Amino acid sequence: MNIRRICEKDLERLTDLERECFSVPWSAESLRMLLQDNFLAFCAEDDDGTVQAYAGMMYVLDEGQIVNVATAKEARRRGLAEQLLRRLLEQARQQGITFLSLEVRQGNLPAQELYRKLGFSFAGVRPNYYVKPRENALIMIRSLLD
Ligand SMILES: CC(C)(COP(=O)(O)OP(=O)(O)OC[C@H]1O[C@@H](n2cnc3c(N)ncnc32)[C@H](O)[C@@H]1OP(=O)(O)O)[C@@H](O)C(=O)NCCC(=O)NCCS
């Protein structure tokens, strides 16, 4: 598995992954934001070059927010999201980012376990933040100063 920064040619595949993984998927145009200067985004491609997972973060000065993490259903539980997030955290640290946050559905236990494994902790709730279905968001945070 190869981890690399995403580029323009990945947007179509990322759109497919969004549709496969989320009830309110990002469009290709929204995903294009990940190529901007204030975003960091990595993908994991398998040996035949198929992108199987990706993770993206937006940042301003020394604060970052993880905005998407998704792994194709057929490629789950192989450590891809974990590798991607570790890479994202390493790169964020190198760029002087000291604090990360993210939102996750209250019922999304696999993602919460993933973030907890990566050192994130719970910091609050945004009631009814998500739609399709309506659900609370949990806010998780992590300092990069350790
Ligand atoms: C959450 C998601 C990104 C995890 O991707 P993945 O590549 O399968 O995760 P990994 O294999 O890297 O798992 C790393 C750790 O996450 C946790 N984890 C992942 N899937 C899990 C599951 N189904 N149940 C419990 N823990 C899970 C475990 O701690 C795991 O470590 P372990 O394998 O040593 O137990 C994937 O399930 C997904 O795409 N879900 C739909 C989209 C989504 O919910 N994204 C997050 C939005 S906030």
The ligand as an SDF file (V2000), in Angstrom:
LIG
                    3D

 48 50  0  0  0  0  0  0  0  0999 V2000
  -13.9930    4.4870   10.2270 C   0  0  0  0  0  0  0  0  0  0  0  0
  -13.1940    3.9750    9.0190 C   0  0  0  0  0  0  0  0  0  0  0  0
  -12.5820    5.1800    8.2940 C   0  0  0  0  0  0  0  0  0  0  0  0
  -12.0640    3.0570    9.5430 C   0  0  0  0  0  0  0  0  0  0  0  0
  -11.2600    2.7070    8.4290 O   0  0  0  0  0  0  0  0  0  0  0  0
  -10.3310    1.3920    8.3880 P   0  0  0  0  0  0  0  0  0  0  0  0
   -9.3270    1.6060    7.3070 O   0  0  0  0  0  0  0  0  0  0  0  0
  -11.1890    0.1920    8.3130 O   0  0  0  0  0  0  0  0  0  0  0  0
   -9.6530    1.4540    9.8340 O   0  0  0  0  0  0  0  0  0  0  0  0
   -8.2970    0.7330   10.2820 P   0  0  0  0  0  0  0  0  0  0  0  0
   -8.2540   -0.6470    9.7160 O   0  0  0  0  0  0  0  0  0  0  0  0
   -7.1560    1.6390   10.0280 O   0  0  0  0  0  0  0  0  0  0  0  0
   -8.5430    0.6110   11.8610 O   0  0  0  0  0  0  0  0  0  0  0  0
   -7.7100    1.2590   12.8150 C   0  0  0  0  0  0  0  0  0  0  0  0
   -8.3790    1.1870   14.1770 C   0  0  0  0  0  0  0  0  0  0  0  0
   -9.6700    1.8090   14.1370 O   0  0  0  0  0  0  0  0  0  0  0  0
  -10.5870    1.0910   14.9750 C   0  0  0  0  0  0  0  0  0  0  0  0
  -11.6250    0.4720   14.1440 N   0  0  0  0  0  0  0  0  0  0  0  0
  -11.7280    0.5080   12.7880 C   0  0  0  0  0  0  0  0  0  0  0  0
  -12.8600   -0.1360   12.3870 N   0  0  0  0  0  0  0  0  0  0  0  0
  -13.4680   -0.5680   13.5090 C   0  0  0  0  0  0  0  0  0  0  0  0
  -14.6670   -1.2900   13.7440 C   0  0  0  0  0  0  0  0  0  0  0  0
  -15.4840   -1.6910   12.7280 N   0  0  0  0  0  0  0  0  0  0  0  0
  -15.0120   -1.5610   15.0300 N   0  0  0  0  0  0  0  0  0  0  0  0
  -14.2300   -1.1640   16.0600 C   0  0  0  0  0  0  0  0  0  0  0  0
  -13.0530   -0.4750   15.8970 N   0  0  0  0  0  0  0  0  0  0  0  0
  -12.6990   -0.1820   14.6380 C   0  0  0  0  0  0  0  0  0  0  0  0
   -9.7600    0.0170   15.6570 C   0  0  0  0  0  0  0  0  0  0  0  0
   -9.2170    0.5950   16.8410 O   0  0  0  0  0  0  0  0  0  0  0  0
   -8.6570   -0.2290   14.6440 C   0  0  0  0  0  0  0  0  0  0  0  0
   -7.4900   -0.7580   15.2060 O   0  0  0  0  0  0  0  0  0  0  0  0
   -7.3340   -2.3800   15.3090 P   0  0  0  0  0  0  0  0  0  0  0  0
   -7.5670   -2.9120   13.9220 O   0  0  0  0  0  0  0  0  0  0  0  0
   -5.9390   -2.5460   15.8230 O   0  0  0  0  0  0  0  0  0  0  0  0
   -8.4180   -2.8310   16.2650 O   0  0  0  0  0  0  0  0  0  0  0  0
  -14.0910    3.1420    8.0560 C   0  0  0  0  0  0  0  0  0  0  0  0
  -14.8500    2.2210    8.8130 O   0  0  0  0  0  0  0  0  0  0  0  0
  -15.0180    3.9780    7.2160 C   0  0  0  0  0  0  0  0  0  0  0  0
  -14.6650    4.4350    6.1190 O   0  0  0  0  0  0  0  0  0  0  0  0
  -16.2580    4.2030    7.7000 N   0  0  0  0  0  0  0  0  0  0  0  0
  -17.2490    4.9900    6.9470 C   0  0  0  0  0  0  0  0  0  0  0  0
  -16.8390    6.4350    6.8570 C   0  0  0  0  0  0  0  0  0  0  0  0
  -16.6430    7.0550    8.2210 C   0  0  0  0  0  0  0  0  0  0  0  0
  -17.3860    6.7830    9.1740 O   0  0  0  0  0  0  0  0  0  0  0  0
  -15.6280    7.9260    8.3390 N   0  0  0  0  0  0  0  0  0  0  0  0
  -15.3530    8.6590    9.5590 C   0  0  0  0  0  0  0  0  0  0  0  0
  -16.2120    9.8640    9.6100 C   0  0  0  0  0  0  0  0  0  0  0  0
  -15.9260   10.8170   11.0890 S   0  0  0  0  0  0  0  0  0  0  0  0
  1  2  1  0
  2  3  1  0
  2  4  1  0
  2 36  1  0
  4  5  1  0
  5  6  1  0
  6  7  2  0
  6  8  1  0
  6  9  1  0
  9 10  1  0
 10 11  2  0
 10 12  1  0
 10 13  1  0
 13 14  1  0
 14 15  1  0
 15 16  1  0
 15 30  1  0
 16 17  1  0
 17 18  1  0
 17 28  1  0
 18 19  1  0
 18 27  1  0
 19 20  2  0
 20 21  1  0
 21 22  1  0
 21 27  2  0
 22 23  1  0
 22 24  2  0
 24 25  1  0
 25 26  2  0
 26 27  1  0
 28 29  1  0
 28 30  1  0
 30 31  1  0
 31 32  1  0
 32 33  2  0
 32 34  1  0
 32 35  1  0
 36 37  1  0
 36 38  1  0
 38 39  2  0
 38 40  1  0
 40 41  1  0
 41 42  1  0
 42 43  1  0
 43 44  2  0
 43 45  1  0
 45 46  1  0
 46 47  1  0
 47 48  1  0
M  END
$$$$
